């Protein structure tokens, strides 16, 4: 009897440990993802970028900047309030047909709230061997617009498959203005993850785990082709 109880205890322990093991973090292919680092030798004259945000390229500098007014993590974020944006190429490994996801936290404060039809998007672009953007393969995230509640960081993301001949991906944060629009958007913690295939991840909520416990036997066959990394 005691032996049986011990067995049950061990099984329960194994079962619990399965759910308690911390999930492994997927590798982020974006450098300086939190906008905390600047170039050691800023050269505003040559680069025309007084902010010198390390590993990133800005365009229309007069409409955006590295800012310490708001941050999701650390002290700084990327602030934009008019046309322009920032981008970083990522090298990968880029494999045709694999899915890549870019995510970023976005925020607008009550004190400088986004108004009108302006919005921010993340674009996933692909570059060929000549460094040229393969336009038709670009995918865009949903808009971060004035309907988003203020003073809260919202996670926005976009994902797409690498097309044939792509050698680099590019994560782009772009502010799209509208006439009469106003306010600022802050972006922080940009991440690029590889989904699917080896080392891929599927995010599964606790509710889904409960569901799976109930229909465990039915799910077994469907799960043969999936790689699931529990995460919450
Ligand atoms: Ca930051």
Boltz pocket constraint, residues with backbone or C-beta under 6 A from the ligand:
constraints:
  - pocket:
      binder: B
      contacts: [[A, 33], [A, 34], [A, 35], [A, 36], [A, 71], [A, 72], [A, 73], [A, 74], [A, 75], [A, 76], [A, 77], [A, 188], [A, 189]]
      max_distance: 6.0
